Amino acid sequence: MRFEDRKDAGRRLAPLLAHLRGQDVVVLGLPRGGVPVAFEVARELEAPLDLLVVRKLGLPRQPELAFGAVGEHGVLVLNDDVIEGSGLRPSEQQKVTQAQRAEVERQSDRYRRDRAPVPVAGRTVVIVDDGLATGATAEAACRVVRGLGAGRVVLAVPVGTERTVVRLRRTADEVVCLHSPRFFGSVGAWYRDFTQVPDAQVTALLHRAADPAPPDASPPAPSPSAGELPPANREIEIPTRHVRLAARFVLPEGAPAVVAFAHGSGSSRHSPRNGYVADVLNGAGLGTLLLDLLTTDEEGDRHNTFDIVLLAGRLRAAADWLRRETGLPVAYFGASTGAAAALEAAAVDSGIRAVVSRGGRPDLATPAALAQVRAPTLFVVGSLDGRVLSLNRLAADWMHCDHRIAVVPGAGHLFEEPGTLPAVAQLARDWFTGHLAFTPDVYRHPISDGDRGRVRHGPGVTGRHDG
């Protein structure tokens, strides 16, 4: 049994919950993937829909492997077997937990806006997710609603591992699972379309559930207003001094920042690897700009792909455009030679909030530039990419800002091995979201010199290498 997408899964799951119709029920979706499934369930049961924010706690060196989960109202669930088997240190556990607690609060504020949570005390609460693997997130959700006084807890999923479903029957009063195969694989394997659910879709579904439109109603056409943000998802051109650069711009609703991507030699805004990372960042609510730093004519000259000064200048022009058009902070994601361009650009623009390098060549940036970068910088390198790993370590020795080298086990230069690119995306997402509060020494605003101001820089953090 495979589902077309989460909507299809919700429609097929809902009939199994028909016995709850007419009861005092509230449906809670686990963001982000559980909300589209929960929307269909809530509609079938004619019940109110809300969400419950919980976050997995991933191992620092294997973010895809969860050692537990945290939820709203301070709930913490730990998997002792994973903790003991991985040798996770208490300090590492505490650091990951604190970061994810902050993310729980951020997501709750973002999704709900000014809408109060739907009361659950004394009611039957149906918790819905798009699937169960380890079950840590679902267990955290069940414990949260128990603490809020739910009268009965029902966990409903389209698919889940047989072992996890059995275990969670000790936590929930009822577990409803449409398909529970013995040989599971991953949740995504049971969907034909398992793309990331963007934050904007989550908030839209909550809004539709709270204030459903009449069947024949069509949304009003948006009216343009002065100073409005650029359209949220489109192909654009970025003006620079001599050329216009093609780019793909995505801006989720309520995005706190935009990440500009600098591609490596021979790559472009159509790079499937950078596109995948951008999708994950969009899912976390961040805007992205996938930018071609060279025109089609310029790409034919191999010298241009290694002209770091040229590439960095164009990346700065893109950052200026983003600030001017959106008013949002900017961060950089660089791959291969694009990483050097990102660091060169960040060296002269103290307003850049963070930098992530994927399989980068930071050694192509000048030592002087590396020493001047103030933005917190993450170097992500594959463990099998020995030469590039050495070059990253040498480049990092020149840096005085907060920086880290994260080595992805079993990954080569292009991160084509199974599970390695998702690890890169999660590392980038956590680095960017964790450093949005970074306050630069100088914010260089593109409009005028009069707009530039000095602000106090927070306590410094010694750079470190995590091999």
Rosetta blueprint (number, residue, H / E / L):
1 M L
2 R L
3 F E
4 E L
5 D L
6 R H
7 K H
8 D H
9 A H
10 G H
11 R H
12 R H
13 L H
14 A H
15 P H
16 L H
17 L H
18 A H
19 H H
20 L H
21 R L
22 G L
23 Q L
24 D L
25 V E
26 V E
27 V E
28 L E
29 G E
30 L L
31 P L
32 R L
33 G L
34 G H
35 V H
36 P H
37 V H
38 A H
39 F H
40 E H
41 V H
42 A H
43 R H
44 E H
45 L H
46 E L
47 A L
48 P L
49 L E
50 D E
51 L E
52 L L
53 V L
54 V E
55 R E
56 K E
57 L E
58 G E
59 L E
60 P L
61 R L
62 Q E
63 P E
64 E E
65 L E
66 A E
67 F E
68 G E
69 A E
70 V E
71 G E
72 E H
73 H H
74 G H
75 V L
76 L E
77 V E
78 L E
79 N L
80 D H
81 D H
82 V H
83 I H
84 E H
85 G H
86 S H
87 G L
88 L L
89 R L
90 P H
91 S H
92 E H
93 Q H
94 Q H
95 K H
96 V H
97 T H
98 Q H
99 A H
100 Q H
101 R H
102 A H
103 E H
104 V H
105 E H
106 R H
107 Q H
108 S H
109 D H
110 R H
111 Y H
112 R H
113 R L
114 D L
115 R L
116 A L
117 P L
118 V L
119 P L
120 V L
121 A E
122 G L
123 R L
124 T E
125 V E
126 V E
127 I E
128 V E
129 D L
130 D L
131 G L
132 L E
133 A L
134 T L
135 G L
136 A H
137 T H
138 A H
139 E H
140 A H
141 A H
142 C H
143 R H
144 V H
145 V H
146 R H
147 G H
148 L L
149 G L
150 A E
151 G L
152 R E
153 V E
154 V E
155 L E
156 A E
157 V E
158 P E
159 V E
160 G E
161 T L
162 E H
163 R H
164 T H
165 V H
166 V H
167 R H
168 L H
169 R L
170 R L
171 T L
172 A L
173 D L
174 E E
175 V E
176 V E
177 C E
178 L E
179 H E
180 S L
181 P L
182 R L
183 F L
184 F L
185 G L
186 S L
187 V H
188 G H
189 A H
190 W H
191 Y E
192 R L
193 D L
194 F L
195 T L
196 Q L
197 V L
198 P L
199 D H
200 A H
201 Q H
202 V H
203 T H
204 A H
205 L H
206 L H
207 H H
208 R H
209 A H
210 A H
211 D L
212 P L
213 A L
214 P L
215 P L
216 D L
217 A L
218 S L
219 P L
220 P L
221 A L
222 P L
223 S L
224 P L
225 S L
226 A L
227 G L
228 E L
229 L L
230 P L
231 P L
232 A L
233 N E
234 R E
235 E E
236 I E
237 E E
238 I E
239 P E
240 T L
241 R L
242 H L
243 V L
244 R E
245 L E
246 A E
247 A E
248 R E
249 F E
250 V E
251 L L
252 P L
253 E L
254 G L
255 A L
256 P L
257 A L
258 V E
259 V E
260 A E
261 F E
262 A E
263 H L
264 G L
265 S L
266 G L
267 S L
268 S L
269 R L
270 H L
271 S L
272 P H
273 R H
274 N H
275 G H
276 Y H
277 V H
278 A H
279 D H
280 V H
281 L H
282 N H
283 G H
284 A L
285 G L
286 L L
287 G E
288 T E
289 L E
290 L E
291 L E
292 D L
293 L L
294 L L
295 T L
296 T L
297 D L
298 E H
299 E H
300 G H
301 D L
302 R H
303 H H
304 N H
305 T H
306 F L
307 D L
308 I H
309 V H
310 L H
311 L H
312 A H
313 G H
314 R H
315 L H
316 R H
317 A H
318 A H
319 A H
320 D H
321 W H
322 L H
323 R H
324 R H
325 E H
326 T H
327 G L
328 L L
329 P L
330 V E
331 A E
332 Y E
333 F E
334 G E
335 A E
336 S L
337 T H
338 G H
339 A H
340 A H
341 A H
342 A H
343 L H
344 E H
345 A H
346 A H
347 A H
348 V L
349 D L
350 S L
351 G L
352 I L
353 R L
354 A L
355 V E
356 V E
357 S E
358 R E
359 G L
360 G L
361 R L
362 P H
363 D H
364 L H
365 A L
366 T L
367 P H
368 A H
369 A H
370 L H
371 A H
372 Q H
373 V L
374 R L
375 A L
376 P L
377 T E
378 L E
379 F E
380 V E
381 V E
382 G E
383 S L
384 L L
385 D L
386 G H
387 R H
388 V H
389 L H
390 S H
391 L H
392 N H
393 R H
394 L H
395 A H
396 A H
397 D L
398 W L
399 M L
400 H L
401 C L
402 D L
403 H E
404 R E
405 I E
406 A E
407 V E
408 V E
409 P L
410 G L
411 A L
412 G L
413 H L
414 L L
415 F L
416 E L
417 E L
418 P L
419 G L
420 T H
421 L H
422 P H
423 A H
424 V H
425 A H
426 Q H
427 L H
428 A H
429 R H
430 D H
431 W H
432 F H
433 T H
434 G H
435 H L
436 L L
437 A L
438 F L
439 T L
440 P L
441 D L
442 V E
443 Y E
444 R L
445 H L
446 P L
447 I L
448 S L
449 D H
450 G H
451 D H
452 R L
453 G E
454 R E
455 V L
456 R L
457 H L
458 G L
459 P L
460 G L
461 V L
462 T L
463 G L
464 R L
465 H L
466 D E
467 G L
